[in-house]
Amino acid sequence: MKTTNRDLLVLVKDEFLNEDAIENELEQLNQLLLSFETLDNFCAAHEVFDLNRYKIIYKAPVIQKIINQKEVKPFVFICNKN
């Protein structure tokens, strides 16, 4: 498996955990993040505001096409639905 390079801040409540237990927790957290960080999940959580055409785009294939462009047109915004 390819290991990803990410910075995580993990707060551990139990100070008596040894190094192996912490490493195991980090590996499990990394596995969870790898399964959740997909393009489909990204498209479900975001929408595109196209102010050039006055449209809000919700459809995943269209969002994927916009994300894969090298340069996004001016006044096209990718926004989180939260």
C-alpha positions as CSV (number, residue, x, y, z in Angstrom):
1,M,0.0,0.0,0.0
2,K,1.2,3.5,-0.8
3,T,1.6,5.6,2.3
4,T,0.3,9.1,2.1
5,N,2.2,12.1,3.3
6,R,-0.2,14.0,5.6
7,D,0.1,16.0,8.8
8,L,-2.2,14.9,11.5
9,L,-2.6,16.2,15.0
10,V,-3.9,13.4,17.2
11,L,-4.8,14.1,20.8
12,V,-4.5,11.0,23.0
13,K,-6.4,10.9,26.2
14,D,-4.6,7.9,27.7
15,E,-1.0,8.8,28.5
16,F,-0.1,5.2,29.1
17,L,-0.4,4.1,25.5
18,N,2.9,2.8,24.1
19,E,4.4,3.6,20.8
20,D,3.0,0.5,19.0
21,A,-0.6,1.3,20.2
22,I,-0.3,4.9,18.9
23,E,1.1,3.7,15.6
24,N,-1.8,1.2,15.3
25,E,-4.3,4.1,16.0
26,L,-2.7,6.2,13.3
27,E,-2.7,3.4,10.8
28,Q,-6.5,2.8,11.4
29,L,-7.1,6.5,11.1
30,N,-5.2,6.6,7.8
31,Q,-7.2,3.7,6.5
32,L,-10.5,5.5,7.4
33,L,-9.4,8.7,5.7
34,L,-8.3,6.8,2.5
35,S,-11.7,5.2,2.2
36,F,-13.6,8.5,2.8
37,E,-11.5,10.8,0.7
38,T,-12.8,9.7,-2.7
39,L,-13.8,11.9,-5.7
40,D,-17.5,10.7,-5.3
41,N,-17.6,11.8,-1.7
42,F,-15.9,15.1,-2.7
43,C,-18.6,15.8,-5.3
44,A,-21.4,14.9,-2.9
45,A,-20.1,17.4,-0.4
46,H,-19.4,20.3,-2.8
47,E,-21.3,22.3,-5.4
48,V,-20.2,24.7,-8.1
49,F,-21.4,28.3,-8.4
50,D,-21.0,29.4,-12.0
51,L,-21.7,33.2,-11.9
52,N,-21.0,33.4,-15.7
53,R,-24.1,31.4,-16.4
54,Y,-25.9,32.1,-13.1
55,K,-26.2,28.4,-12.3
56,I,-25.5,26.2,-9.3
57,I,-24.2,22.8,-10.3
58,Y,-25.0,19.8,-8.2
59,K,-24.4,16.9,-10.6
60,A,-21.3,14.8,-9.8
61,P,-20.0,14.2,-13.4
62,V,-20.2,18.0,-14.1
63,I,-18.4,18.8,-10.9
64,Q,-15.7,16.2,-11.7
65,K,-15.2,17.7,-15.1
66,I,-14.7,21.2,-13.6
67,I,-12.3,19.9,-11.0
68,N,-10.2,18.1,-13.6
69,Q,-9.7,21.3,-15.7
70,K,-6.3,22.8,-15.5
71,E,-7.7,26.3,-15.2
72,V,-11.1,27.2,-13.9
73,K,-12.8,30.1,-15.6
74,P,-13.2,33.3,-13.6
75,F,-16.2,33.6,-11.4
76,V,-16.7,29.8,-11.1
77,F,-16.5,28.8,-7.4
78,I,-16.3,25.3,-5.8
79,C,-18.0,25.6,-2.5
80,N,-18.5,23.2,0.4
81,K,-22.2,22.5,1.2
82,N,-21.5,22.9,4.9
